Amino acid sequence: MALFESIHNPEALKRLPADQLPVLAREIRDFLVDSCAQTGGHLGPSLGVVELTIALHRVFDSPKDPILFDTGHQAYAHKVLTGRHDFSNLKSEGGLSGYPSRAESEHDFIENSHASTALSYADGMARANEVRGRDDRTVVAVIGDGALTGGMAWEALNNIAEKKNRRLVVVVNDNGRSYSPTRGGIADHLASLRLTPGYEQALDLAKSTLNRTPVVGQPLYEALHGLKKGVKDAIQPQMMFEDLGLKYLGPIDGHDEPALEKALRRARDFGGPVIVHCITQKGKGYAPAENHDEDQFHAPGPFDVSTGQAKPGPKVEKWTSVFGETMVEIGAEREDVVAITAAMLYPTGLNKFAAAYPDRCFDVGIAEQHAATAATGMAMNGLHPVVAVYATFLNRCFDQVLMDAALHRQGVTFCLDRAGVTGNDGASHNGMWDMSILQVVPGLRLAAPRDAERLRRLLREAVAVEDAPTVVRYPKGAVAEHLDAIGHVGSMDLLRRAAEGGRSKDLLIVGVGSMAQVACEVADRMADQGIGVTVVDPMWVKPLDEALVAEAAEHSVVAVIEDNGRTGAVGDAVARLLRDNDLDVPVRTFGIEQEFLDHAKRDRILQQQGLTPQELSRKLTETVSRYTESAEDPGGRALTGGKA
């Protein structure tokens, strides 16, 4: 049995002799590499914190001392050391979450994959300990992988520094990267500490020499240490953490477990807020990850362990690639178009734009709020910025979209990758909120393309708008099958027409974005039963085309199918549009229930939500039957109102 398999809780780890810890670290790394090679996962971040995680669990008493990981994708070693050894179904239904999970373990406190939040959680927990008189507990926040570039982290630090005897330890896991190399002044300052070896070498030499000198050695070493700090502060910018009034320890080799334990014990025993600055290497211990320039195997899919090469799969065109290629084309056509990313250059597909136009692409770090308002400033000065983020991360800058871009009527385009159900990354990554929260933004225009051709077209239409913010949303993974229109209803694409073959106009389906294909499959199933179904794809779902009202008036029932939360989204907007035009036609809305979804594959979640052609056609057949059996006017529209 491997050594790590005997570790089921931190207490067992504490009993392990120190000379066995290097073996344990090596085994954990091998296990994580072998496991992620089969399932994919956030490998690089977790490889970089193995020794740090071992030291944390040997020094602190989890769960009494909560250990919070920010971001949560560096927590795989933590899972192993708290007894979770089965990674065979990592990020799959019924298997381990890719992030800390309160349902999995008492050692997991926050389920965060939205970065830069842990310090606020930690501040709140430490305040609660103080109020409740729990002076024997320490809260630990591990912040890394670029999360310190987020503004919320600095808001928290400002408050953490307020109370000098509140027991809180902040561990900065400094690997110089988020997905790609971390950008910005804060990152540059941390890098200057990492990359100034002269002082450390001099200190090490003095320490090794003077500690052999009797009586005066240690006092003289301490004096030189103070001199060294003074010289460093005189040459470099003042230590940002100490300027905040926080005790600072470091920088420390994040792969030297004994040194980490020593520093963490000092921090724990200090009795107040302490920053422990650890220098780590993302992907540590696995050569293909260490040498991977793009992101150090941040989140690879399945791969061959011996080479690090991705396992072959079907060649498919992906939404992200279509967006990235189209951005390069638009960049060539318009010199005023610039791009902004929040620490996700490669994941959003903007790397191609950055390579083609390096002076027109900006990575602002994990700072979506800043990205939105900076983009507004760019628009005010004659540029047209395209801000590319995951749909779930747009939640973080809603106020800036509303009160900065929209209030000032500025032409900023937000492109939302991973919209709708993303699946395996769990509740925090499903992009199921954007079409609801954006409905309330005055003047904003929102597009949902159904295939690659529409993404290219709608992105161009979006960047042509200069007097309001625009949004283009598209899902994760392979692009949907190309779906031609058979006609048009106003600006909307007509995909199926009920009148063909003499069928009555029983049902109008509004298929939104990637669900347009599903809507067509539903229509085909119902047509086989003699039910007349029309399908339209509005493409621009905010504002809705008024032509939808006249089309709905010719049908007995209207249904909206979308992959967003049902509340306040396109379905509700369609119902409101019809009500505002005094059209009394029943509307059924189909989308994602307003709940946090467990991790599973996209198809499985859509099945669980009843968003499959089979289930939708069954429900809509029942609905149409119910209303068409009611009294009808000469036009065939059901007179019975109310919600279906």
C-alpha positions in Angstrom: 0.0 0.0 0.0 1.3 3.4 -0.9 2.1 5.7 2.0 -0.5 8.3 1.1 -3.2 5.6 1.2 -2.6 5.3 5.0 -3.4 9.0 5.5 -7.2 9.4 6.0 -7.1 12.6 8.1 -4.7 15.3 9.2 -4.1 13.5 12.6 -2.5 10.6 10.7 -0.4 13.0 8.8 0.9 14.6 12.0 2.0 11.2 13.3 4.1 10.6 10.2 7.9 10.9 10.8 9.4 13.9 9.1 11.8 11.8 7.0 8.9 10.1 5.3 7.3 13.4 4.1 9.4 13.6 0.9 8.2 10.2 0.0 4.6 11.2 0.7 5.0 14.3 -1.5 6.3 12.3 -4.4 3.5 9.7 -4.1 0.8 12.4 -4.0 2.3 14.0 -7.2 2.5 10.6 -9.0 -1.1 9.8 -7.9 -2.4 13.2 -9.1 -0.6 12.9 -12.5 -1.9 9.3 -13.1 -5.4 10.3 -12.0 -5.7 13.5 -14.1 -4.2 11.7 -17.1 -7.4 9.6 -17.1 -10.0 12.2 -16.2 -8.5 15.6 -16.9 -8.5 18.2 -14.1 -6.7 21.1 -12.5 -3.4 19.3 -12.3 -0.8 22.1 -12.5 -2.0 24.2 -9.6 -2.3 21.2 -7.3 1.2 19.9 -8.2 2.6 23.2 -7.1 1.2 23.1 -3.5 1.9 19.5 -2.4 4.6 20.4 0.2 2.6 23.5 1.2 -0.5 21.4 1.8 1.3 18.8 3.8 2.8 21.6 6.0 -0.6 23.3 6.5 -2.2 20.1 7.8 0.7 19.3 10.1 0.7 22.8 11.6 -3.0 23.6 11.8 -5.8 21.5 13.2 -8.4 21.2 10.5 -11.4 21.4 10.7 -11.1 23.4 14.0 -8.7 25.6 12.1 -10.4 26.1 8.8 -8.2 26.1 5.7 -9.7 28.0 2.8 -8.3 27.6 -0.7 -8.5 30.5 -3.2 -8.9 29.4 -5.9 -10.3 26.0 -5.1 -8.6 24.3 -8.0 -5.3 24.0 -6.0 -7.0 21.7 -3.5 -6.4 18.2 -4.9 -3.5 17.4 -2.4 -5.8 18.7 0.3 -8.5 16.2 -0.8 -5.9 13.4 -0.7 -4.7 14.3 2.8 -8.2 14.4 4.1 -9.0 10.9 3.0 -10.4 11.2 -0.5 -8.3 8.7 -2.5 -10.7 7.8 -5.3 -10.1 10.2 -8.2 -11.4 7.7 -10.8 -14.6 9.8 -11.4 -13.1 13.3 -10.8 -15.5 16.0 -12.0 -18.0 13.4 -13.2 -21.4 12.6 -11.9 -21.1 10.7 -8.6 -17.4 11.4 -8.3 -15.3 14.0 -6.6 -15.8 17.7 -7.3 -13.0 19.5 -9.0 -13.2 22.1 -6.2 -13.6 21.9 -2.4 -17.0 20.6 -1.6 -18.9 20.9 1.7 -20.8 17.7 0.8 -17.6 15.8 0.5 -15.7 16.6 3.7 -15.8 18.5 7.0 -12.4 19.9 5.9 -13.9 21.8 3.0 -15.4 25.1 4.0 -16.0 27.1 0.8 -16.9 25.8 -2.6 -15.2 28.6 -4.4 -13.9 28.6 -7.9 -14.6 32.4 -8.3 -11.2 33.8 -7.4 -10.2 36.4 -4.8 -12.9 35.6 -2.3 -11.2 33.5 0.4 -9.7 36.5 2.3 -13.2 37.9 2.8 -14.5 34.5 4.0 -11.4 34.3 6.3 -11.9 37.8 7.7 -15.5 36.9 8.5 -14.6 33.6 10.2 -11.9 35.3 12.2 -14.3 38.0 13.4 -16.8 35.3 14.3 -14.2 33.5 16.4 -13.4 36.8 18.2 -17.0 37.5 18.9 -17.6 34.0 20.3 -14.4 34.0 22.3 -12.7 31.2 20.4 -9.1 32.4 20.9 -7.7 28.9 20.4 -8.6 28.8 16.7 -6.8 30.2 13.7 -8.3 30.8 10.3 -6.0 30.0 7.3 -6.6 31.4 3.8 -4.4 30.1 0.9 -4.5 32.6 -1.9 -2.7 31.9 -5.2 -2.8 31.2 -8.9 -3.3 34.9 -9.6 -6.2 35.5 -7.1 -4.3 38.3 -5.4 -4.8 40.4 -8.6 -8.5 40.6 -7.8 -9.7 43.8 -6.1 -11.9 41.9 -3.6 -8.7 40.4 -2.1 -7.4 43.8 -1.3 -10.6 45.0 0.1 -10.4 42.1 2.5 -6.7 42.7 3.3 -7.6 46.3 4.2 -10.0 45.0 6.8 -7.8 42.1 8.0 -5.1 44.6 8.9 -7.5 46.5 11.1 -7.3 44.2 14.1 -3.8 43.3 15.3 -4.8 40.4 17.6 -7.3 38.6 15.3 -5.9 35.1 14.6 -5.7 34.8 10.8 -2.9 33.5 8.6 -2.8 34.4 4.9 -0.6 32.1 2.8 0.3 33.6 -0.5 1.0 30.8 -2.9 3.0 32.8 -5.4 3.7 30.9 -8.6 3.6 33.9 -10.8 0.7 32.7 -12.8 -3.1 32.5 -13.0 -3.8 30.5 -16.1 -0.9 32.3 -17.9 1.7 34.5 -16.3 0.1 36.9 -13.9 -0.1 40.6 -15.1 0.0 43.9 -13.3 1.9 46.0 -10.8 1.2 43.7 -7.8 2.4 40.7 -9.8 5.5 42.6 -10.9 6.3 43.5 -7.3 5.9 39.9 -6.1 8.2 38.9 -9.0 10.8 41.4 -7.9 10.9 39.6 -4.5 11.2 36.3 -6.2 13.8 37.3 -8.7 16.2 39.2 -6.5 18.7 36.5 -5.5 21.6 38.6 -4.4 20.2 39.5 -1.0 19.1 36.0 -0.3 22.4 34.5 -1.3 24.2 37.0 0.9 22.0 36.3 3.8 22.4 32.5 3.4 26.2 33.0 3.3 26.2 35.2 6.4 23.9 32.8 8.2 26.0 29.7 7.5 29.2 31.5 8.5 28.0 33.5 11.5 26.0 30.6 13.1 29.3 28.8 13.5 30.7 31.7 15.4 30.3 31.3 19.2 28.3 33.8 21.3 28.1 36.7 18.8 27.0 34.7 15.8 23.2 34.7 16.2 22.9 38.4 17.4 25.1 39.5 14.6 23.1 37.5 12.1 19.9 39.1 13.3 21.5 42.5 12.9 22.6 41.7 9.4 19.1 40.4 8.6 17.7 43.8 9.7 20.3 45.6 7.6 19.4 43.4 4.6 15.7 44.3 5.0 16.6 48.0 5.2 18.7 47.8 2.1 16.0 45.9 0.2 13.3 48.4 1.3 15.6 51.3 0.2 16.1 49.8 -3.3 12.7 48.2 -3.9 9.2 49.7 -3.3 8.3 49.4 0.3 6.9 46.0 1.3 3.2 46.3 0.4 2.0 43.9 3.1 4.0 45.5 5.9 2.8 48.9 4.7 -0.7 47.7 5.4 0.3 46.9 8.9 0.4 43.1 8.4 3.2 40.9 9.8 5.1 39.4 6.8 7.1 36.2 6.6 9.0 35.3 3.5 9.6 34.8 0.7 9.9 31.1 1.6 10.6 28.1 -0.7 7.2 26.6 -1.1 8.7 23.2 -1.8 10.9 23.1 1.4 8.5 21.4 3.7 10.5 21.9 6.9 10.9 25.6 6.2 7.2 25.9 5.5 6.3 24.2 8.8 8.7 26.5 10.7 7.2 29.6 9.1 3.6 28.5 9.5 4.2 27.7 13.2 5.6 31.2 13.7 2.6 32.6 12.0 0.2 30.6 14.0 1.8 31.5 17.3 2.0 35.2 16.5 -1.6 35.6 17.5 -2.6 38.2 14.9 -2.8 38.6 11.1 0.3 37.3 9.3 1.2 37.0 5.6 3.3 34.0 4.7 4.7 34.4 1.2 5.6 31.1 -0.4 7.3 30.8 -3.8 6.1 27.7 -5.7 6.3 26.3 -9.1 3.1 25.4 -10.9 3.2 21.9 -12.3 6.1 21.0 -9.9 7.5 17.5 -10.2 6.0 16.6 -13.7 8.3 17.7 -16.5 5.6 18.1 -19.2 3.7 20.5 -16.9 6.8 22.4 -15.7 7.8 23.0 -19.3 4.4 23.8 -20.7 4.6 27.5 -21.6 0.9 28.1 -22.0 -0.4 27.3 -18.6 1.7 24.6 -16.9 -1.1 22.1 -17.3 -3.6 24.3 -15.5 -6.5 22.1 -16.5 -5.6 19.5 -19.1 -8.0 17.0 -20.5 -6.9 13.3 -20.5 -3.3 12.9 -21.5 -0.5 10.3 -22.0 1.6 10.3 -18.7 4.8 9.4 -20.5 4.7 12.3 -22.9 2.1 14.8 -21.5 0.5 14.8 -24.9 -3.3 15.1 -25.0 -5.1 11.8 -25.8 -6.5 11.9 -29.3 -10.2 12.6 -29.6 -12.5 13.6 -32.4 -11.5 16.7 -34.3 -14.3 19.2 -33.7 -14.7 22.9 -34.2 -15.2 24.7 -30.9 -17.1 27.8 -30.1 -14.0 29.4 -28.4 -12.0 28.8 -31.6 -14.7 30.3 -33.8 -14.7 33.4 -31.6 -10.9 33.7 -31.5 -10.6 33.4 -35.3 -13.4 35.9 -35.9 -11.8 38.4 -33.6 -8.5 38.2 -35.6 -10.5 38.9 -38.8 -12.4 41.9 -37.2 -9.0 43.2 -35.8 -7.7 43.3 -39.4 -10.8 45.2 -40.6 -11.0 47.7 -37.7 -8.0 49.2 -36.0 -10.2 50.6 -33.2 -11.2 47.2 -32.0 -9.3 46.1 -28.9 -9.6 43.0 -26.6 -9.6 42.6 -22.9 -9.3 39.4 -20.8 -9.4 38.8 -17.1 -6.5 36.4 -16.7 -7.9 34.0 -19.3 -6.2 34.7 -22.6 -6.1 31.2 -23.8 -9.3 29.8 -22.3 -11.3 32.6 -24.0 -9.5 32.2 -27.3 -8.0 35.7 -27.3 -4.5 34.4 -27.6 -4.7 34.5 -31.4 -5.8 38.2 -31.3 -3.0 38.9 -28.9 -0.4 37.3 -31.2 -1.7 39.3 -34.2 -2.2 42.6 -32.4 -0.1 42.6 -29.2 -0.6 46.3 -28.6 -4.4 45.9 -28.7 -4.9 43.1 -26.3 -5.0 43.7 -22.5 -4.9 41.1 -19.7 -6.0 42.9 -16.5 -5.7 39.9 -14.2 -8.6 38.4 -12.2 -10.4 41.7 -12.1 -13.6 41.5 -14.1 -15.0 44.7 -12.5 -12.0 46.7 -13.6 -12.1 45.1 -17.0 -15.7 46.3 -17.6 -15.1 49.9 -16.4 -11.7 50.2 -18.2 -13.4 49.0 -21.3 -16.0 51.8 -20.9 -13.1 54.3 -20.6 -11.6 53.0 -23.8 -14.9 53.3 -25.5 -15.2 56.9 -24.3 -11.9 57.6 -26.0 -12.7 56.2 -29.4 -12.0 52.5 -29.2 -14.4 49.5 -29.4 -13.4 47.1 -26.7 -14.4 43.4 -26.7 -14.3 41.9 -23.1 -14.1 38.1 -23.2 -15.0 36.3 -20.0 -16.8 33.1 -19.0 -20.5 33.7 -18.6 -20.4 32.8 -14.9 -17.8 35.5 -14.3 -20.0 38.3 -15.8 -21.9 38.0 -12.5 -18.9 39.7 -10.8 -19.1 42.8 -12.9 -22.8 43.3 -13.3 -22.7 46.8 -11.6 -20.0 47.9 -14.0 -22.0 46.7 -17.0 -25.1 48.5 -15.6 -23.8 51.7 -14.1 -20.7 52.3 -16.2 -21.1 50.9 -19.7 -24.9 51.1 -20.0 -25.5 54.3 -18.1 -23.0 56.1 -20.3 -24.3 54.4 -23.5 -20.9 53.2 -24.5 -20.1 50.7 -27.2 -18.5 47.8 -25.3 -19.0 44.2 -26.4 -19.0 41.5 -23.8 -18.4 38.0 -25.2 -19.5 35.2 -22.8 -17.8 31.9 -23.3 -19.2 28.8 -21.4 -22.8 30.2 -21.4 -25.5 27.8 -20.3 -24.7 24.4 -18.8 -21.0 23.7 -18.6 -21.4 20.6 -16.4 -18.3 19.1 -15.0 -16.9 22.2 -13.2 -20.0 22.3 -11.0 -22.4 24.9 -9.7 -20.0 27.9 -9.8 -19.2 27.5 -13.5 -22.6 26.9 -15.1 -23.3 30.1 -17.1 -27.0 30.1 -16.3 -27.5 33.6 -14.9 -26.5 36.1 -17.6 -29.7 36.2 -19.7 -31.6 36.9 -16.5 -29.5 39.6 -14.9 -28.9 41.4 -18.2 -32.6 41.8 -18.9 -32.7 44.7 -16.5 -29.9 46.7 -18.1 -31.4 49.6 -20.1 -30.3 49.8 -23.8 -28.1 46.6 -23.6 -28.4 44.3 -26.6 -28.0 40.5 -26.1 -27.3 37.9 -28.8 -27.3 34.1 -28.6 -26.0 32.4 -31.8 -27.1 28.9 -32.6 -24.1 27.9 -34.7 -20.7 29.0 -35.9 -22.0 31.1 -38.8 -24.3 33.0 -36.5 -21.6 33.6 -34.0 -19.4 35.2 -36.7 -22.3 37.3 -37.9 -23.6 38.4 -34.5 -20.2 39.3 -33.2 -19.7 41.6 -36.2 -23.1 43.1 -35.6 -22.3 43.6 -31.9 -19.0 45.5 -32.5 -20.9 47.7 -35.0 -23.0 49.1 -32.1 -21.4 52.3 -30.7 -24.2 53.7 -28.5 -24.9 50.8 -26.0 -23.2 47.8 -24.6 -23.7 44.5 -26.5 -23.4 40.9 -25.3 -22.8 37.7 -27.3 -23.1 34.4 -25.4 -22.1 30.9 -26.6 -21.7 27.6 -24.9 -18.7 25.4 -24.1 -17.3 22.7 -26.4 -18.1 21.6 -29.9 -20.0 24.0 -32.2 -23.6 23.0 -32.9 -24.5 21.5 -36.2 -25.1 24.2 -38.9 -28.8 25.0 -39.1 -30.1 27.0 -42.1 -33.1 29.3 -41.9 -36.0 28.6 -44.2 -37.2 32.1 -44.0 -37.5 35.1 -41.8 -40.0 36.7 -39.4 -38.9 40.2 -39.0 -35.2 40.0 -38.0 -35.7 36.5 -36.7 -34.7 33.3 -38.5 -37.6 31.0 -39.3 -36.5 27.3 -38.8 -39.7 25.4 -39.1 -43.2 26.5 -40.4 -46.4 25.0 -39.1 -48.4 25.9 -42.2 -46.5 23.5 -44.5 -48.5 20.5 -45.5 -51.8 22.1 -44.4 -51.2 21.7 -40.7 -52.8 24.1 -38.2 -50.7 26.6 -36.3 -50.8 24.9 -32.9 -47.4 25.8 -31.4 -44.8 28.5 -31.8 -41.4 27.6 -30.3 -38.8 30.3 -29.6 -35.5 28.4 -29.7 -32.7 30.4 -28.0 -29.1 30.0 -29.1 -27.8 26.5 -28.7 -31.3 25.3 -27.9 -32.6 26.1 -31.4 -31.5 22.7 -32.6 -33.4 21.1 -29.8 -36.4 23.2 -30.6 -36.3 21.9 -34.2 -36.1 18.3 -33.0 -39.1 18.9 -30.8 -41.0 20.3 -33.8 -40.2 17.4 -36.0 -41.3 14.9 -33.3 -44.6 16.8 -32.8 -45.1 17.1 -36.6 -45.1 13.3 -36.9 -48.1 13.4 -34.6 -50.0 15.9 -36.8 -49.2 18.9 -34.6 -48.4 22.1 -36.4 -45.2 23.7 -35.0 -43.4 26.9 -36.0 -39.8 27.5 -34.7 -38.1 30.8 -34.7 -34.6 31.8 -33.6 -34.6 35.5 -32.5 -30.7 35.6 -32.4 -31.0 39.0 -30.7 -33.0 38.1 -27.5 -32.7 41.6 -26.0 -34.5 43.5 -27.3 -37.0 41.0 -28.8 -38.3 41.7 -32.3 -41.9 43.1 -32.2 -42.6 40.8 -35.1 -42.8 38.0 -32.5 -46.2 39.4 -31.3 -47.9 38.9 -34.7 -46.4 35.5 -35.1 -47.6 34.4 -31.6 -51.1 35.7 -32.4 -51.4 33.0 -35.1 -50.6 30.1 -32.8 -52.5 28.5 -29.9 -49.5 28.2 -27.6 -46.1 29.8 -27.3 -43.1 28.0 -25.8 -39.6 29.3 -25.1 -36.6 26.9 -24.8 -33.3 28.2 -23.4 -30.3 27.0 -21.4 -30.5 29.8 -18.8 -32.2 29.9 -15.4 -35.9 30.2 -16.0 -36.5 33.1 -13.7 -36.4 36.5 -15.5 -34.8 35.2 -18.7 -35.9 35.1 -22.3 -39.0 33.1 -21.6 -40.2 35.7 -19.1 -39.3 38.5 -21.6 -41.4 36.8 -24.3 -44.4 36.5 -22.0 -44.0 40.2 -20.9 -43.8 41.3 -24.6 -47.1 39.5 -25.4 -48.8 40.8 -22.3 -47.7 44.4 -23.0 -49.3 44.0 -26.5 -52.6 42.7 -24.9 -52.1 39.3 -26.5 -53.7 36.6 -24.4 -51.9 33.5 -25.5 -50.5 30.9 -23.1 -46.7 30.8 -22.8 -44.7 27.9 -21.5 -41.1 28.5 -20.5 -38.4 25.8 -20.4 -35.0 26.4 -19.0 -32.8 25.5 -16.0 -34.5 25.4 -12.6 -33.1 28.1 -10.3 -30.9 25.8 -8.2 -27.2 25.1 -7.9 -26.4 22.1 -10.1 -24.2 19.2 -9.1 -21.3 18.5 -11.5 -22.1 16.1 -14.4 -21.8 16.1 -18.1 -23.8 18.7 -20.0 -26.0 16.2 -21.7 -26.8 14.5 -18.4 -27.7 17.8 -16.7 -30.0 18.8 -19.7 -31.6 15.4 -19.3 -32.1 16.0 -15.5 -33.7 19.4 -16.3 -36.1 17.9 -18.9 -34.4 19.8 -21.7 -34.3 16.9 -24.2 -36.3 16.7 -27.4 -38.2 13.6 -26.1 -39.2 15.2 -22.8 -40.0 18.6 -24.3 -42.1 17.1 -27.1 -44.1 15.1 -24.5 -44.8 18.1 -22.3 -45.7 20.3 -25.2 -47.9 17.7 -26.9 -49.9 17.6 -23.6 -50.1 21.4 -23.5 -51.2 21.8 -27.1 -53.8 19.1 -26.6 -55.2 20.9 -23.6 -55.5 24.3 -25.3 -56.6 23.2 -28.7 -59.4 21.2 -27.2 -60.7 24.4 -25.6 -63.0 26.8 -27.4 -61.2 28.4 -30.3 -61.8 31.6 -32.2 -61.9 31.5 -36.1 -58.2 32.1 -36.2 -57.5 28.9 -34.2 -56.1 30.7 -31.1 -57.1 29.3 -27.8 -59.3 31.7 -25.8 -58.4 30.0 -22.5 -55.7 32.2 -20.8 -53.3 31.5 -18.0 -50.1 29.7 -17.6 -49.6 26.3 -19.2 
